[in-house]
């Protein structure tokens, strides 16, 4: 059954039907479509537009359709134009002419807008829960590694010593901001478009406040043209998903590097790795690589909807049907990536000794050696030059600063004394950094408490 046709004298061309139809992807909406319809007829009865008997009959029919689809007793017809016509036709087949009253005071335009908004809202919440689970896993790793020393990098060059807790804490902040973005999107989108009609409302005395309340919205939308033409929330959600993927991709890139034979900072669990068909020694970080690779796929969905929407005049245009397929794919992609990434880091082994030795051998304590000289009266610019000479000496000898003898230190600057070794130890270098946000153990323990409180309350 089509929801239109009275004005037409010819059958729709089969190719046109297939090109126009959306049932292959908008069937994802069946729960949201039925929920919206139940709220709509409840409001119609409350407003005196339908009788309570008609309302009860329609609600019972819709509930039966929902239960049958979910149990597998009812298959969604792949030849239907869209999920809306499938649900309405099935309802009419089951309860008769009363089912034809379902669409009273409603257009497919505001129905589509409602279904997409309900679906997106549900997915925002599900994505947020997955991010929360990821944050909980990151926090566990942080708690266990406040004294796991490793090099921090700038320009992919070893820079200063940090801890694994501090490094993972940076990603905690990124994913926390991602959750904040999702929360903002949820609040901004949480207004109900149902009752806007095709674009100009309806002459029926609809109680849009009641419909909004029944569907857990904060209220009705305030402009019927904008209501059916708005896809800002889709764009915002895809933008947030793109940022989430960017963060996952950065994290994956580091894990891929850390997993190489040259670094050996981590060992990815066998259950999250694959092998080579020709090289038996290989153990590949495929999950991290796929997360990194799928980032472009999500970016593509964002660019698609931005391009679709950029030239559309008010109000609804069929172009807006393109808001669905790539959005669904992006949502599924991101949710899958978050889940897999969470499992990967939860099972990952950290080679702590290798991390600490890498920090030592990368002269990450060079700045602390310069600070030692400054604290003993040497101007910083001179101290910088002296430590540069130390580094050249160590490179020539193939040793770390920690491995130099006191005589070798004094040969370059007589200011050095026995306490230089404690001053440039990884433990001292990290523990001296105690300002909030720094990698010092006390500072990190404070941040961990803050993060625990955040997760408990969010």
C-alpha positions, 0 to 999 in steps of 0.5 A: 500500500502507498500512502499516496496515489489518489492524484495519480492515473498511472502506476509507478514505474518499477525502477522509480519505485525501487529508486524511491523506496527506503524500506531496505534501510528504514526498517531499522525504524520499526520500533521508533515508528510504532512508538511514535504512532502509539503516542500519536493516537493516544494524543488524538484520543486525548484531544477528542479526535479519536474515541478511546475505543478506536485508540485502544484498538489501534494501540493493541494492533500496533503492539501486536505488530511490534511483538510479532516483528521482534519474535520473528512471526512477522517479516517486514515486506521488502516490497513496501515503499517504507517502514511507515507504509508497511506498519500502516498497511499491516495495521489495516489488514489486522484491525480493518478500517479503524487502522486508516485513522492512524494517520489523522493529523500527521504527514509522512514528513513529520513522521520521518522526522520523528522516527529519525530523531527517536532513532538518533536519540537512542543511538546517542545514549548507546554510544555514550554507554560504550564510551563510559565502558571504555573510560572505565577500562582506561581508568583501571589501567591508569590506577595500575600504572601510576609508577610505570615509567615510559617516554613521552614524545613530541614529533615522535621523538622521545622528549620527557619521562612520563607514566603509562597512567599519564599517557592513558589519562590523555585519552581519558580526557579526549573520550570524556569530551566526546561524552560531553559532546553527546550530552550537548547533542541530546539536549539540543535535539530533544524536541518533538517534531510530530504534529508539524504536518507536511510543513505548516501544521494541521487544522486538527486541535493536536496537543503537541505538548502531550505527544512530546511528553509521551515520547520523553521529549523536553517539549514540541518544536516551535517551527513546523517548517524547520521541524521537517527540514532539520537534520542538524542533529544528524550532522552534529551526531556524525561530527561527534562520531567522527571526533570519537573515531579520530581519537580512537584512530590516534590511540590505535596508531600509538598501539600499532607503533608500541606493538612493533618489534622496535618498540615492544611496549605492548603485546596484544592478546592473541584473541585481538590479533591475526597472523599472516598467510605466508609469514608464520612469525607474524602477529598483526594488530589488525583490530587497531589497524581496522579502527584506524582505517574505518575512521575515513568511512565515518568522515565520509558519512559526515561529508555526505550529509553536509553536502546533501543539506547544503543546497536544500530550500525549505521545507522537506525535500526527498534528498533528505532520505539520504540522511539514513544509510550512511548514518546507520553505517557510521553509527554501527561502525563507531559502536563496533570500534569502541567495543572492540577497542575496549576489549583490546586494551583490556587484554593487552600486556604492557612490557613495563621494563622495556618502557622504562629502559626506552625512557632512559635510553632516549635521554628523556631526563636531559631536561632534568639534568639541565634543571640540576645545573640551574639549581646549582647556580648555572645559567639555564642557557649554559646548562642547556649547552652542557647537557647537549655535550653530555648527550653527544658523549653518551651517543658516542659511547652508546650509553644513557645519562644514568650510565655515565660515571661521576668523573665523566660528568665532572669532565664536562662540568665540575658542578655535577656531584653524586646526587646527579644520579638521583636527580635524573632517575626516572622516578625522580624526574616523574615524581617532581612533576606534581602540578595538577595535570602532570605525571607525578604519582600524587598528581595522578592519584588526584586526577584518578579520584576526580575521574572516579567521581565523574564516572560514578555521577555520569 
